[in-house]
Amino acid sequence: MRKVRLSRGLTQEVLAEQLGVTPRYLAGIERGERNLTLDSVDALAKQLGIETQSLLLVS
């Protein structure tokens, strides 16, 4: 996910604000420390401009 975020030119702070979460929470997602609901994964994929399935396959 970090690669996709960076390829879009987004900082953790900007993406976190767009998602309505804290930058610390987003960092936890990127490190794989947070479990997400499918709705959260879908919202994240939308903000990154990719299909949800693609986000699930990104390592």
N, CA, C and O atoms as a GROMACS GRO file, in nm:
protein
  236
    1MET      N    1   0.081  -0.118   0.000
    1MET     CA    2   0.000   0.000   0.000
    1MET      C    3   0.087   0.125   0.000
    1MET      O    4   0.053   0.224  -0.065
    2ARG      N    5   0.196   0.122   0.070
    2ARG     CA    6   0.285   0.238   0.077
    2ARG      C    7   0.334   0.276  -0.063
    2ARG      O    8   0.341   0.394  -0.098
    3LYS      N    9   0.369   0.174  -0.144
    3LYS     CA   10   0.416   0.200  -0.280
    3LYS      C   11   0.310   0.273  -0.362
    3LYS      O   12   0.340   0.366  -0.436
    4VAL      N   13   0.187   0.229  -0.349
    4VAL     CA   14   0.077   0.292  -0.423
    4VAL      C   15   0.058   0.435  -0.375
    4VAL      O   16   0.043   0.526  -0.456
    5ARG      N   17   0.058   0.455  -0.244
    5ARG     CA   18   0.040   0.590  -0.188
    5ARG      C   19   0.149   0.683  -0.239
    5ARG      O   20   0.122   0.795  -0.282
    6LEU      N   21   0.272   0.636  -0.232
    6LEU     CA   22   0.384   0.720  -0.278
    6LEU      C   23   0.379   0.746  -0.427
    6LEU      O   24   0.414   0.855  -0.473
    7SER      N   25   0.336   0.647  -0.505
    7SER     CA   26   0.326   0.667  -0.650
    7SER      C   27   0.221   0.772  -0.684
    7SER      O   28   0.226   0.832  -0.791
    8ARG      N   29   0.125   0.792  -0.593
    8ARG     CA   30   0.021   0.894  -0.613
    8ARG      C   31   0.064   1.030  -0.558
    8ARG      O   32  -0.010   1.128  -0.567
    9GLY      N   33   0.185   1.035  -0.499
    9GLY     CA   34   0.236   1.160  -0.445
    9GLY      C   35   0.167   1.202  -0.317
    9GLY      O   36   0.162   1.321  -0.286
   10LEU      N   37   0.115   1.105  -0.242
   10LEU     CA   38   0.043   1.137  -0.118
   10LEU      C   39   0.130   1.109   0.004
   10LEU      O   40   0.200   1.007   0.009
   11THR      N   41   0.126   1.198   0.100
   11THR     CA   42   0.191   1.173   0.228
   11THR      C   43   0.093   1.096   0.316
   11THR      O   44  -0.027   1.091   0.288
   12GLN      N   45   0.145   1.036   0.421
   12GLN     CA   46   0.055   0.968   0.515
   12GLN      C   47  -0.043   1.068   0.575
   12GLN      O   48  -0.160   1.035   0.597
   13GLU      N   49   0.005   1.187   0.602
   13GLU     CA   50  -0.082   1.288   0.664
   13GLU      C   51  -0.199   1.325   0.572
   13GLU      O   52  -0.313   1.334   0.618
   14VAL      N   53  -0.170   1.345   0.445
   14VAL     CA   54  -0.276   1.385   0.351
   14VAL      C   55  -0.376   1.271   0.332
   14VAL      O   56  -0.497   1.293   0.338
   15LEU      N   57  -0.326   1.150   0.309
   15LEU     CA   58  -0.417   1.037   0.290
   15LEU      C   59  -0.498   1.009   0.416
   15LEU      O   60  -0.617   0.980   0.408
   16ALA      N   61  -0.435   1.019   0.531
   16ALA     CA   62  -0.507   0.998   0.657
   16ALA      C   63  -0.620   1.099   0.671
   16ALA      O   64  -0.731   1.065   0.712
   17GLU      N   65  -0.591   1.224   0.638
   17GLU     CA   66  -0.695   1.328   0.646
   17GLU      C   67  -0.810   1.296   0.550
   17GLU      O   68  -0.926   1.310   0.587
   18GLN      N   69  -0.778   1.254   0.430
   18GLN     CA   70  -0.881   1.220   0.332
   18GLN      C   71  -0.967   1.103   0.378
   18GLN      O   72  -1.087   1.097   0.349
   19LEU      N   73  -0.906   1.011   0.451
   19LEU     CA   74  -0.978   0.893   0.499
   19LEU      C   75  -1.048   0.916   0.633
   19LEU      O   76  -1.132   0.837   0.674
   20GLY      N   77  -1.013   1.026   0.699
   20GLY     CA   78  -1.073   1.054   0.829
   20GLY      C   79  -1.013   0.971   0.941
   20GLY      O   80  -1.080   0.939   1.039
   21VAL      N   81  -0.884   0.936   0.927
   21VAL     CA   82  -0.813   0.862   1.032
   21VAL      C   83  -0.688   0.940   1.068
   21VAL      O   84  -0.652   1.036   1.001
   22THR      N   85  -0.621   0.897   1.175
   22THR     CA   86  -0.499   0.965   1.215
   22THR      C   87  -0.382   0.912   1.132
   22THR      O   88  -0.385   0.798   1.086
   23PRO      N   89  -0.279   0.994   1.114
   23PRO     CA   90  -0.160   0.946   1.044
   23PRO      C   91  -0.098   0.824   1.113
   23PRO      O   92  -0.044   0.736   1.046
   24ARG      N   93  -0.105   0.819   1.244
   24ARG     CA   94  -0.052   0.706   1.319
   24ARG      C   95  -0.128   0.577   1.285
   24ARG      O   96  -0.068   0.471   1.269
   25TYR      N   97  -0.259   0.588   1.275
   25TYR     CA   98  -0.341   0.472   1.239
   25TYR      C   99  -0.305   0.426   1.098
   25TYR      O  100  -0.289   0.306   1.074
   26LEU      N  101  -0.293   0.520   1.005
   26LEU     CA  102  -0.257   0.485   0.867
   26LEU      C  103  -0.121   0.420   0.862
   26LEU      O  104  -0.101   0.324   0.786
   27ALA      N  105  -0.027   0.468   0.940
   27ALA     CA  106   0.107   0.407   0.944
   27ALA      C  107   0.096   0.262   0.993
   27ALA      O  108   0.166   0.175   0.943
   28GLY      N  109   0.009   0.238   1.089
   28GLY     CA  110  -0.013   0.102   1.137
   28GLY      C  111  -0.070   0.011   1.030
   28GLY      O  112  -0.036  -0.107   1.022
   29ILE      N  113  -0.158   0.067   0.947
   29ILE     CA  114  -0.213  -0.009   0.835
   29ILE      C  115  -0.100  -0.047   0.739
   29ILE      O  116  -0.091  -0.162   0.696
   30GLU      N  117  -0.016   0.050   0.706
   30GLU     CA  118   0.093   0.025   0.612
   30GLU      C  119   0.192  -0.078   0.666
   30GLU      O  120   0.251  -0.153   0.588
   31ARG      N  121   0.211  -0.082   0.795
   31ARG     CA  122   0.303  -0.179   0.855
   31ARG      C  123   0.237  -0.314   0.879
   31ARG      O  124   0.303  -0.408   0.924
   32GLY      N  125   0.108  -0.324   0.850
   32GLY     CA  126   0.037  -0.450   0.870
   32GLY      C  127   0.001  -0.477   1.014
   32GLY      O  128  -0.024  -0.591   1.052
   33GLU      N  129  -0.001  -0.374   1.095
   33GLU     CA  130  -0.034  -0.388   1.237
   33GLU      C  131  -0.183  -0.372   1.266
   33GLU      O  132  -0.228  -0.400   1.377
   34ARG      N  133  -0.257  -0.326   1.169
   34ARG     CA  134  -0.400  -0.303   1.188
   34ARG      C  135  -0.480  -0.397   1.099
   34ARG      O  136  -0.443  -0.421   0.984
   35ASN      N  137  -0.588  -0.449   1.152
   35ASN     CA  138  -0.681  -0.529   1.073
   35ASN      C  139  -0.792  -0.438   1.023
   35ASN      O  140  -0.848  -0.360   1.100
   36LEU      N  141  -0.823  -0.447   0.896
   36LEU     CA  142  -0.923  -0.361   0.837
   36LEU      C  143  -1.048  -0.439   0.800
   36LEU      O  144  -1.041  -0.557   0.767
   37THR      N  145  -1.161  -0.372   0.805
   37THR     CA  146  -1.284  -0.430   0.753
   37THR      C  147  -1.281  -0.418   0.602
   37THR      O  148  -1.202  -0.341   0.547
   38LEU      N  149  -1.365  -0.492   0.535
   38LEU     CA  150  -1.371  -0.482   0.389
   38LEU      C  151  -1.416  -0.342   0.347
   38LEU      O  152  -1.372  -0.291   0.244
   39ASP      N  153  -1.504  -0.281   0.426
   39ASP     CA  154  -1.547  -0.144   0.395
   39ASP      C  155  -1.428  -0.047   0.402
   39ASP      O  156  -1.416   0.043   0.319
   40SER      N  157  -1.341  -0.067   0.500
   40SER     CA  158  -1.223   0.018   0.513
   40SER      C  159  -1.127  -0.002   0.397
   40SER      O  160  -1.071   0.094   0.344
   41VAL      N  161  -1.109  -0.126   0.357
   41VAL     CA  162  -1.022  -0.155   0.243
   41VAL      C  163  -1.079  -0.091   0.116
   41VAL      O  164  -1.005  -0.035   0.035
   42ASP      N  165  -1.210  -0.100   0.101
   42ASP     CA  166  -1.275  -0.039  -0.016
   42ASP      C  167  -1.256   0.112  -0.017
   42ASP      O  168  -1.225   0.170  -0.121
   43ALA      N  169  -1.274   0.177   0.097
   43ALA     CA  170  -1.257   0.322   0.107
   43ALA      C  171  -1.112   0.362   0.077
   43ALA      O  172  -1.088   0.462   0.010
   44LEU      N  173  -1.019   0.285   0.127
   44LEU     CA  174  -0.878   0.312   0.104
   44LEU      C  175  -0.844   0.298  -0.045
   44LEU      O  176  -0.774   0.382  -0.101
   45ALA      N  177  -0.893   0.194  -0.106
   45ALA     CA  178  -0.868   0.173  -0.250
   45ALA      C  179  -0.927   0.289  -0.331
   45ALA      O  180  -0.864   0.335  -0.426
   46LYS      N  181  -1.046   0.334  -0.295
   46LYS     CA  182  -1.107   0.446  -0.366
   46LYS      C  183  -1.020   0.571  -0.356
   46LYS      O  184  -1.000   0.640  -0.456
   47GLN      N  185  -0.970   0.601  -0.237
   47GLN     CA  186  -0.885   0.719  -0.219
   47GLN      C  187  -0.756   0.708  -0.298
   47GLN      O  188  -0.702   0.809  -0.344
   48LEU      N  189  -0.706   0.586  -0.314
   48LEU     CA  190  -0.582   0.567  -0.389
   48LEU      C  191  -0.608   0.555  -0.540
   48LEU      O  192  -0.514   0.554  -0.620
   49GLY      N  193  -0.736   0.546  -0.578
   49GLY     CA  194  -0.770   0.539  -0.719
   49GLY      C  195  -0.739   0.405  -0.783
   49GLY      O  196  -0.705   0.397  -0.901
   50ILE      N  197  -0.753   0.298  -0.703
   50ILE     CA  198  -0.730   0.164  -0.755
   50ILE      C  199  -0.848   0.076  -0.716
   50ILE      O  200  -0.928   0.111  -0.629
   51GLU      N  201  -0.858  -0.040  -0.783
   51GLU     CA  202  -0.965  -0.133  -0.749
   51GLU      C  203  -0.931  -0.202  -0.616
   51GLU      O  204  -0.815  -0.226  -0.585
   52THR      N  205  -1.034  -0.233  -0.541
   52THR     CA  206  -1.015  -0.295  -0.410
   52THR      C  207  -0.932  -0.422  -0.422
   52THR      O  208  -0.842  -0.445  -0.341
   53GLN      N  209  -0.960  -0.503  -0.521
   53GLN     CA  210  -0.886  -0.628  -0.540
   53GLN      C  211  -0.738  -0.600  -0.558
   53GLN      O  212  -0.654  -0.675  -0.507
   54SER      N  213  -0.704  -0.494  -0.632
   54SER     CA  214  -0.564  -0.461  -0.654
   54SER      C  215  -0.494  -0.426  -0.522
   54SER      O  216  -0.378  -0.463  -0.502
   55LEU      N  217  -0.563  -0.356  -0.435
   55LEU     CA  218  -0.504  -0.320  -0.306
   55LEU      C  219  -0.479  -0.445  -0.222
   55LEU      O  220  -0.378  -0.453  -0.152
   56LEU      N  221  -0.569  -0.539  -0.227
   56LEU     CA  222  -0.551  -0.661  -0.150
   56LEU      C  223  -0.433  -0.744  -0.200
   56LEU      O  224  -0.375  -0.821  -0.124
   57LEU      N  225  -0.398  -0.727  -0.326
   57LEU     CA  226  -0.289  -0.805  -0.384
   57LEU      C  227  -0.155  -0.735  -0.375
   57LEU      O  228  -0.052  -0.796  -0.403
   58VAL      N  229  -0.155  -0.607  -0.337
   58VAL     CA  230  -0.030  -0.530  -0.325
   58VAL      C  231   0.045  -0.577  -0.202
   58VAL      O  232  -0.013  -0.590  -0.094
   59SER      N  233   0.174  -0.601  -0.218
   59SER     CA  234   0.253  -0.641  -0.101
   59SER      C  235   0.362  -0.543  -0.075
   59SER      O  236   0.440  -0.560   0.019
   0.00000   0.00000   0.00000
